[in-house]
Amino acid sequence: MKSEEILKIIEALGKTDLTEFSLEQKDFVLKMGKGTTQVIREAEIVRQAPTTIESVASQPVPAEPQKVEILAKAEESQDNLIKVTSPMVGTYYQSPSPEAPAFVKVGDSIEKGDVLCIIEAMKLMNEIEASEKGKIVKVLVENGELVEYGQTLFLIEPF
């Protein structure tokens, strides 16, 4: 698509009540909204991964700098700990509302299916549930913090 064609679309959008416009062609996607213009050359693919809890030992330590926190007991082995990772990019919330208590805190015992936190993505509140029972050893993110896909949220000692 030529830049002249894009400019004509922008002008036409400005004369309407539309707040958002999207055009998809073979290898070209154009998405616009009032106040912003964005040209994207490749199609964006958004996938929501299932919530996963994996063994800490099965994942290599990321090479990029991240917030790393040391467990209180240095002699405690992390081989048996499992980690709860974020299934999406979004905002982490520890409670259902600002005045409500946190779903879980360090030392809490949890059962399979217990809600651990909420990740808000695109104005949708996604509850993150425990896939097995255990004890919360560490909460690795702060309330209101932006989390990335695959970022570790909790360390859990399984029962």
LUMPABA-242489 format. One record per residue: residue in one letter; x, y, z of N, C-alpha, C in turn. Coordinates in pm, whole numbers, plus 50000, padded with zeros to 5 digits. Layout:
REM residues N
AXYZXYZXYZ ...
This chain:
REM residues 159
M500854988250000500005000050000500895012350000 K500535021949919501325034149906500955044250014 S501895052950043501675062750149500535072350114 E500325075149986499205083949946497865077549983 E497775064349963496545057249997496295057650148 I497365056150225497235056550371496785070350416 L497345080850355496945094550390495475096950359 K494965091550247493545093050213492675086150318 I493105074350364492345067150467492345075250597 I493475080950632493565089150754492625101050745 E492615107850631491725119350613490265115050623 A489915103850561488535098950565488135095250708 L489045089050784488765085450923488525097951007 G489285108550979489125121151053487775127651034 K487105124650923485805130750893484635122350942 T484915111051009483845102251056483805101951208 D482795094951261482685093051406483395080251451 L484025073151359484735060951396485885064251489 T486115055651586487245057551677488375047951644 E488095037751562489085027751530488855022551389 F489935019351318489855014251182490935003751163 S490604992751094491574982251067491394977450923 L492504975650852492504970750715493574960050705 E493184948250654494134937250639494194933050494 Q495404931650442495634926350309496594914650323 K497044909050213497894897050216499024897850319 D499914907250303501054908450393501134922150458 F499984928250475499944942050524498744943750616 V498964949950731497894952950825498014967650863 L496904974750858496864988850897495804990151005 K496214995051123495284997251233495425011751276 M494305018651287494325032751328493225035351429 G493465045251512492475050051607492585065151614 K491525071551658491545086151670492685090251761 G493475099651715494595104651794495885097251769 T495835085151711497055077751683496975071651544 T498105070151481498215063351352499345053451364 Q499085041151325500105030951337500085022451211 V501215020951146501335012451029502155000351069 I501604988851043502264976351081502494968250954 R503714964150929504064956950807503744942050817 E503784936550935503504922450952502274920851040 A501514910451015500314907951094500704904851238 E499944910351331500184907651472499404895151510 I500044886051580499374874051626499384874451777 V498204873951836498084874451981497524861052027 R498244854652117497804841752169497784842552320 Q496784836352379496744835752525497144821552563 A498244820652632498754807652673498054803352801 P497944790352823497334785752948498244788953066 T497634790253182498404792553304499254780153330 T500524782153359501404770753381502144772253512 I502374760853574503234760253692504284749853657 E505544753853663506624745153623507654744353734 S508454733953730509524732453826510584743053802 V511094749053909512134759253896513364753253829 A513674740953857514864734653803514754732353653 S513554731353597513394728353455513594740453366 Q513664752453421513804764653341515184770853363 P515894774453253517164781353270516934795453321 V517934801153385517844814853434517934824053314 P517004833753298517054842853184518344851053183 A518854853753061520084861453047519854876253068 E518634880953040518334895153056518144898553202 P518484910653242518334914453383516864914853423 Q516554908653533515214908853589515344910753739 K514204913753801514204915153946514454901354006 V515584899554069515944886854130515924888854281 E515204880254348515124881354493515644868454555 I516404869954661517004858554728516054853754837 L515874840754844515024835054948515654837255085 A514804838355186515264841355321516244830755372 K515994818255342516874807655389517814803555276 A519064807055287520034804155181520234789255160 E520114781455268520344767055256519164759655193 E518034766455178516844760155123517054757154974 S516844744954936517044740854797515834744854714 Q516094750554595515004754554507514624743354411 D515324732154417515044721254325513614716154337 N513054716354457511714711154476510634721854463 L511024734554445510044745254433509464745654292 I508224749854283507614751954153507364766954137 K507324771254014507084785453991505794787153913 V505094797753946503884801553874504294812953783 T504064811353654504464821553557503244828453499 S503444840453452502354848053390502074842453251 P500814839253222500474833953090500304844952985 M500494857553025500254868752933500954881252983 V501014891152898501494904452936500314911852997 G500514918453108499434926053170499864932153302 T498884936753377499134942953507498764933053616 Y499684930853710499504921453820498734928253934 Y497684921453982496964926254100496894915054202 Q497224918354327497254908354434495894906154498 S494914914754468493594913654529492524917754428 P491254913954454490184917154359489834932054355 S490184939554460489954954054461491014960354551 P491234973454538492294979854618492134978354769 E490894978154819490704977154964490584962755014 A490524952954925490404938854965491774933255002 P491794922955088493074916655122493624908855002 A494934906355003495574898854895495014884654889 F494964879054767494514865254751495414855854832 V496744857754822497704849554895498874858354941 K499564853555043500794860155089501784849255127 V503024853055149504074843455185503644835755309 G503794822555302503444813955415502064807655403 D501214812755314499864807355298499914793455234 S499024784755282498834771755218497764773455112 I497994767354996497034768654886496614754754838 E495434754254782494904742054723494844743654572 K494774732554502494624733054357493344740554324 G493444750254232492284758154192492124771254267 D492894773354374492834786154447493324797454357 V492644808954365493074820654289494284826754359 L495364828754283496594834354338496694849354314 C496204853854199496284867954163495404870454041 I495394882853996494684886653874495694893553782 I495634890153653496424897253552495414904353462 E495494917653459494604925453373495294927353239 A494604922953134495114924552998493964929352910 M494144940752847493134946552758491784947952828 K491814953052950490614955653032489884942953074 L490504931353057489934918753104490714914053225 M489994909853330490624904953451490734889753441 N491954884653439492214870353424492724864853557 E491944855753618492364849753744493414839053717 I494494839553792495554829553782495364820053899 E495164807153867494864797153969496034787753989 A496094782054109497124772154140496774758954072 S497754752354014497494739553948497774727854042 E498324730754159498504720454260498614727054398 K498504718754503498534724454637499964726054686 G500134735554777501454738154831501444750054924 K502634755754947502804767255037503524778254959 I503024790554970503644802054903504964805154974 V506074804154900507404806854955507814821254925 K507474826154806507914839554766506944845354664 V506614858154681505864865754581506894874854515 L507064873454383508164880054313507794893154244 V506534897154251506114909754186505314918254284 E505284931154256504554940754339503174943354280 N502234946854365500874950154321500924961654221 G500214960154109500154970654008501304970353908 E502224960953924503404960153837503034953753702 L503634958753595503464952853463504294940153457 V503664929053414504374916353404504424911953258 E505444904453226505664899253091505184884853082 Y504964880252960504634866252937505784857552988 G505474847453067506494838353118507234843053242 Q506974855253288507644860553407507154852953530 T508074849253618507724841953740507034851353838 L505864846953887505084854953981505244849954124 F505234836654142505294830554275506234818554274 L506834815754389507534803254413506714795654516 I506444783054488505584774854574506304761954611 E506214758554740506734745854787505574735954786 P505654725554702504524716154692504414707454817 F503184703054846502944693854959503034679654910 
